Amino acid sequence: MNTSWMPDELVHAGPEHLDPGFVAGFDRKQGYPDPSDDIAELTAHGLGKDATVVDLGAGTGRFALAAARTFGRVVAVDVSPAMVASIEERAAEAGLARVETVQAGFLTYGHTGPPADAVHTRHALHQLPDFWKTVALHRIAELLRPGGVLRLRDLVYDFPPSRAAEVFEEWMSGAADDPALGYTAADYAEHIRTEHSTYRWLLEPMLDRAGFDIVRADFASGLYGAYTCVRR
Ligand SMILES: C[S@@+](CC[C@H](N)C(=O)[O-])C[C@H]1O[C@@H](n2cnc3c(N)ncnc32)[C@H](O)[C@@H]1O
């Protein structure tokens, strides 16, 4: 098959995510996000010690390492070799040898073993332009069992185009000053300019078309979406 039309996901991964120096300070910059709500959301859908959970765009493994204490099989997937190395180092330090790592992207990850019970992905899908999001969501649906759960968090725009400037202005006004301790106004501006956050009213039909029912959607600041979806 001619696959010359497939993008190189490393090129779209965000250059900072490939930089071991940035990766070393990544959790601090992000404010050490707490994955407990996401784990609780999956357990509320019946997932437990027998469950297989795949984390796509796993970063430094904050979700995957915590999830490995609750679920049977956890596969942490990231396109960045530096992120994968970081997960492996932290898993070894925590004695969590059960966390499997795979260096791959949304568009290339090949799931092995029984279909997954859940996919988690946080703040990573926006790396892909919309066409490629639909391909990624279709691939996620294919690796889940029917009734499997997608827990998706991302920067998703929940406002009409006419309010974009106003929402972005407010977002940037609350940004961090120190890039080591948080996302700065320049980081947010770069995100808007160069990454592919999409509108809620475009993302939700994509989820539907990929075969998901949205059973929960929570938004903060018109910018941060958290979805629980069930594969039909
Ligand atoms: C903002 S970070 C979020 C990391 C982690 N999910 C978290 O919430 O801490 C985005 C992650 O997505 C990864 N990434 C970027 N493009 C990707 C792709 N096409 N497939 C898989 N992972 C990707 C990056 O390497 C990075 O680790």
The ligand as a Tripos MOL2 file, in Angstrom:
@<TRIPOS>MOLECULE
LIG
   27    29     1     0     0
SMALL
NO_CHARGES

@<TRIPOS>ATOM
      1 C1          0.9460   18.2760   26.2180 C.3       1 LIG1
      2 S1          1.6610   16.7120   26.2780 S.3       1 LIG1
      3 C2          0.5190   15.8200   27.3320 C.3       1 LIG1
      4 C3          1.1500   14.6110   27.9570 C.3       1 LIG1
      5 C4          0.2650   13.8270   28.9140 C.3       1 LIG1
      6 N1         -0.8760   13.2670   28.2460 N.3       1 LIG1
      7 C5         -0.1710   14.6950   30.0550 C.2       1 LIG1
      8 O1         -1.3320   15.0940   30.1060 O.co2     1 LIG1
      9 O2          0.6710   14.9890   30.9140 O.co2     1 LIG1
     10 C6          1.3560   16.0560   24.6660 C.3       1 LIG1
     11 C7          1.9890   14.6910   24.4590 C.3       1 LIG1
     12 O3          1.5300   14.1460   23.2200 O.3       1 LIG1
     13 C8          2.6180   13.5610   22.5520 C.3       1 LIG1
     14 N2          2.2760   13.5220   21.1370 N.ar      1 LIG1
     15 C9          2.3320   14.5490   20.2490 C.ar      1 LIG1
     16 N3          1.8820   14.1370   19.0550 N.ar      1 LIG1
     17 C10         1.5250   12.8380   19.2040 C.ar      1 LIG1
     18 C11         1.0000   11.8620   18.3200 C.ar      1 LIG1
     19 N4          0.7250   12.1340   17.0490 N.pl3     1 LIG1
     20 N5          0.7700   10.6250   18.7880 N.ar      1 LIG1
     21 C12         1.0290   10.3270   20.0960 C.ar      1 LIG1
     22 N6          1.5480   11.2060   20.9700 N.ar      1 LIG1
     23 C13         1.7810   12.4500   20.5370 C.ar      1 LIG1
     24 C14         3.7990   14.4370   22.9100 C.3       1 LIG1
     25 O4          5.0270   13.7850   22.7020 O.3       1 LIG1
     26 C15         3.5000   14.7320   24.3730 C.3       1 LIG1
     27 O5          4.0400   13.7570   25.2160 O.3       1 LIG1
@<TRIPOS>BOND
     1     1     2 1
     2     2     3 1
     3     2    10 1
     4     3     4 1
     5     4     5 1
     6     5     6 1
     7     5     7 1
     8     7     8 2
     9     7     9 1
    10    10    11 1
    11    11    12 1
    12    11    26 1
    13    12    13 1
    14    13    14 1
    15    13    24 1
    16    14    15 ar
    17    14    23 ar
    18    15    16 ar
    19    16    17 ar
    20    17    18 ar
    21    17    23 ar
    22    18    19 1
    23    18    20 ar
    24    20    21 ar
    25    21    22 ar
    26    22    23 ar
    27    24    25 1
    28    24    26 1
    29    26    27 1
@<TRIPOS>SUBSTRUCTURE
     1 LIG1         1 GROUP 0 **** ****
